Amino acid sequence: MRSLKCGDEVAILPQSGAMSRDVLEIAIVVYVGPKLIEVADGRIYFAADGRNLQDTEQDCIVPATEEHRSALLAKLR
């Protein structure tokens, strides 16, 4: 996660360890700090492991891959 930079795409998964086919959406990184990463819609994740900062949310981020993009396109059809 520490290799992410502003403008990178991340896949938002429902929980840690979820499969690529479970992707919920693709988001753009707008801020990367030493401890936190923010995506364009304002959600914030821990830089260490990609977990959502909100205790009530279990989603997480990972760098987006073609597999994530393909899975998301298939869901939208």
C-alpha positions as CSV (number, residue, x, y, z in Angstrom):
1,M,0.0,0.0,0.0
2,R,2.9,2.4,0.6
3,S,3.8,2.4,-3.1
4,L,0.5,4.1,-3.9
5,K,0.5,7.7,-5.1
6,C,-2.1,10.4,-5.9
7,G,-4.0,9.5,-9.1
8,D,-3.5,5.7,-8.7
9,E,-6.6,3.5,-8.9
10,V,-7.5,1.2,-6.1
11,A,-10.0,-1.6,-5.9
12,I,-12.4,-1.4,-3.0
13,L,-13.2,-4.9,-1.7
14,P,-15.9,-5.8,0.8
15,Q,-13.4,-7.1,3.3
16,S,-9.7,-8.1,3.7
17,G,-8.9,-11.2,1.8
18,A,-11.8,-10.9,-0.6
19,M,-11.3,-12.2,-4.2
20,S,-10.9,-9.9,-7.2
21,R,-14.4,-11.0,-8.4
22,D,-15.8,-9.4,-5.2
23,V,-14.7,-5.9,-6.1
24,L,-17.3,-3.2,-5.2
25,E,-15.8,-0.4,-7.2
26,I,-12.6,1.3,-8.4
27,A,-11.6,4.6,-6.8
28,I,-8.9,7.2,-7.4
29,V,-6.4,8.0,-4.7
30,V,-6.3,11.7,-3.8
31,Y,-4.0,11.6,-0.7
32,V,-1.3,9.3,0.5
33,G,0.3,10.0,3.9
34,P,2.6,8.0,6.1
35,K,-0.4,6.4,7.9
36,L,-3.5,7.1,5.8
37,I,-4.8,7.0,2.2
38,E,-7.8,9.0,1.0
39,V,-9.8,8.2,-2.1
40,A,-11.8,10.7,-4.2
41,D,-15.1,10.3,-2.4
42,G,-13.5,11.1,1.0
43,R,-13.2,7.6,2.4
44,I,-10.0,7.0,4.4
45,Y,-8.0,3.8,4.7
46,F,-4.9,2.8,6.8
47,A,-1.8,2.8,4.6
48,A,-0.3,-0.2,6.4
49,D,-3.0,-2.7,5.4
50,G,-5.7,-0.9,3.4
51,R,-8.5,-1.3,6.0
52,N,-11.2,1.4,6.3
53,L,-10.5,3.9,9.0
54,Q,-14.1,3.6,10.2
55,D,-14.6,0.8,12.7
56,T,-18.2,0.3,11.4
57,E,-17.0,-0.4,7.8
58,Q,-15.1,-3.6,6.8
59,D,-14.1,-2.6,3.2
60,C,-10.5,-2.3,2.2
61,I,-8.4,-1.2,-0.7
62,V,-5.8,-2.9,-2.8
63,P,-4.0,-1.6,-5.9
64,A,-6.4,-2.1,-8.9
65,T,-5.6,-4.7,-11.4
66,E,-7.0,-5.7,-14.8
67,E,-8.7,-8.6,-13.0
68,H,-10.6,-6.1,-10.7
69,R,-11.6,-4.0,-13.7
70,S,-12.8,-7.0,-15.7
71,A,-14.9,-8.2,-12.7
72,L,-16.4,-4.8,-12.2
73,L,-17.3,-4.5,-15.9
74,A,-18.9,-8.0,-15.8
75,K,-21.1,-6.9,-12.8
76,L,-22.2,-3.8,-14.6
77,R,-23.5,-5.7,-17.7
